[in-house]
């Protein structure tokens, strides 16, 4: 089983840096890996058009780079199926969306952990690529790996903020991330992610997470946005999205060339 770089860094108390992909392109995984810049890639499964074969190829590409791990963003519907198939493909860590209560968070964690008396999960063995198909299904090494999956939770619903202290107290929650777009919708202010009420909720979430010893993570468009979060004590970031980067480059370069041509 491949070592889980993200888990290692968290256990060592070190900062972590990821980037997002909305495509499942192995080529983009390799380019990111060759840069040596990131500790992990988050596949935004909630937004991506992925197939089971595509997940396997994503996992294969990640494994070319021993110092880089992976994460998948798991949407609310079909959580169990998506989580187990992502892990089976070799994606080592999970970000669960749309939880509104501590009980929902506990269910997410049980989907991941092995069904041993100690772990208390419901995840059983399978012959998938993370265990070499026929080499380690149900092995002690597999059970250990499932129990070391980094579990992150999106705090993006009004209910999640109302139940935040209880959610942060759930054993097995490693990271939390605030989602301003969904939160603004849930309080009746769609499209107002920078509304003062939303910004206060983000600050409150970060403050309580730090107090409770749960790692808050922040998504950024670029490193220039990091300073105020660093001052708040945050050390875990995920920067940039592949499709957004391509869009921004195309728009900037084409506009510049149009001006020259005019």
GINOR-V821062 format. One record per residue. SS is DSSP state (H for helix, E for strand, L for the rest). OMEGA is omega in degrees with one decimal (* if undefined). BURIAL is I if it has 16 or more other C-alpha atoms within 10 Angstrom, else O. Layout:
ss=<SS/SS>
omega=<OMEGA/OMEGA>
burial=<BURIAL/BURIAL>
This chain:
ss=<L/L/L/L/H/H/H/H/H/H/H/L/L/L/L/E/E/E/E/E/E/L/L/L/L/H/H/H/H/H/H/H/H/H/H/L/L/L/L/E/E/E/E/L/L/L/L/L/L/L/L/H/H/H/H/H/H/H/H/H/H/H/L/L/L/L/L/L/E/E/E/E/E/E/L/L/L/L/H/H/H/H/H/H/H/H/H/H/L/L/L/L/E/E/E/E/L/L/L/L/L/H/H/H/H/H/H/H/H/H/H/H/L/E/L/L/L/L/L/L/L/L/E/L/L/L/L/L/H/H/H/L/L/L/L/L/L/L/L/H/H/H/H/H/H/H/H/L/L/L/E/E/E/E/E/L/L/H/H/H/H/H/L/H/H/H/H/H/L/L/L/L/L/L/E/E/E/E/L/H/H/H/H/H/H/H/L/L/L/L/L/L/L/L/L/H/H/H/H/H/H/H/H/H/H/H/H/H/H/H/H/H/L/L/E/E/E/E/E/E/L/L/H/H/H/L/H/H/H/H/H/L/L/L/L/E/E/E/E/E/E/H/H/H/H/H/H/H/H/H/H/H/H/H/H/H/H/H/H/H/H/L>
omega=<179.6/177.8/-177.4/-175.3/-179.5/177.9/179.8/-178.2/178.0/-179.6/179.8/179.8/-178.1/176.6/179.8/-178.8/177.6/171.0/-175.1/165.8/173.6/170.3/174.8/-174.0/174.9/179.1/178.5/174.9/-177.8/179.0/177.7/180.0/179.9/178.7/-177.8/-170.7/-169.1/177.2/179.6/172.0/172.9/171.5/-177.2/-175.1/179.1/-176.5/-171.7/169.7/-174.7/174.1/178.1/176.2/178.3/176.3/178.1/-179.4/173.8/179.3/178.3/-178.6/178.0/-174.5/172.4/-172.4/-175.2/-177.9/-178.9/179.5/-175.7/179.0/172.9/175.3/-171.3/-178.4/-173.0/-177.6/178.2/-178.2/-175.7/-179.9/-176.2/-177.4/-176.9/178.9/175.5/178.3/178.8/177.9/-179.2/173.5/-161.5/-174.3/-172.2/173.6/-177.4/-179.2/162.7/173.9/-178.9/-176.4/177.2/179.8/175.5/179.2/178.1/178.7/177.6/-178.9/179.8/176.7/-173.3/-171.9/-179.7/-178.3/171.3/178.7/-177.5/-175.9/177.3/179.3/178.0/-177.2/179.7/-175.9/177.2/177.9/178.9/-168.8/179.9/177.6/-177.7/177.7/-175.0/-172.8/-173.0/-178.5/178.3/-177.1/175.7/178.0/177.1/-179.3/178.1/-179.6/179.3/179.9/178.0/175.2/175.0/-179.0/177.5/-177.1/172.1/172.0/-169.5/179.4/177.8/179.7/179.3/177.5/178.4/-178.6/-169.7/-177.3/178.6/178.1/-178.9/179.1/-178.6/179.1/178.6/175.9/-178.0/-174.6/172.2/178.1/178.8/177.3/-174.1/-176.9/179.2/179.4/-179.6/176.8/-174.1/176.6/175.8/178.7/-176.4/178.7/-176.6/-178.3/178.5/175.4/-179.2/179.1/178.6/-179.9/177.2/179.0/177.0/179.8/-179.9/-179.9/-179.3/-178.4/-178.7/177.9/178.5/179.0/-177.4/178.5/175.4/-174.0/171.3/176.5/-179.9/171.8/179.8/172.0/178.6/-176.6/180.0/-178.0/-167.8/-167.8/-178.3/179.0/175.0/179.5/176.7/179.0/-179.1/-179.5/-177.5/-174.3/170.7/-166.8/170.0/177.3/-175.2/-176.9/178.7/178.5/178.9/178.7/-178.2/179.3/-179.4/-177.3/-178.5/-176.2/-178.8/178.9/178.2/179.0/178.6/178.1/179.3/-178.8/-179.9/*>
burial=<O/O/O/I/I/I/I/O/O/I/O/O/O/O/O/I/I/I/I/I/I/I/I/I/O/I/O/O/I/I/O/I/I/O/O/O/O/I/I/I/I/I/I/I/I/I/O/O/O/I/O/O/O/I/I/I/I/I/I/I/I/I/I/O/I/O/I/I/I/I/I/I/I/I/I/O/O/O/I/I/O/I/I/I/I/I/I/I/I/I/I/I/I/I/I/I/I/I/I/I/I/I/O/O/I/I/O/I/I/I/I/I/I/I/I/O/O/O/I/O/I/I/I/I/I/I/O/I/I/I/I/O/O/O/O/I/I/I/O/O/O/I/I/O/I/I/I/I/I/I/I/I/I/I/I/I/I/I/I/I/I/O/O/I/O/O/I/I/O/O/O/I/I/I/I/I/I/I/I/I/I/I/I/I/I/O/O/O/O/O/O/I/I/O/O/O/O/I/I/O/I/I/O/O/I/I/O/O/I/O/O/O/O/I/I/I/I/I/I/O/O/O/O/O/O/I/O/O/I/O/O/O/O/I/I/I/I/I/I/I/I/O/O/O/O/O/O/O/O/O/O/O/O/O/O/O/O/O/O/O/O/O>
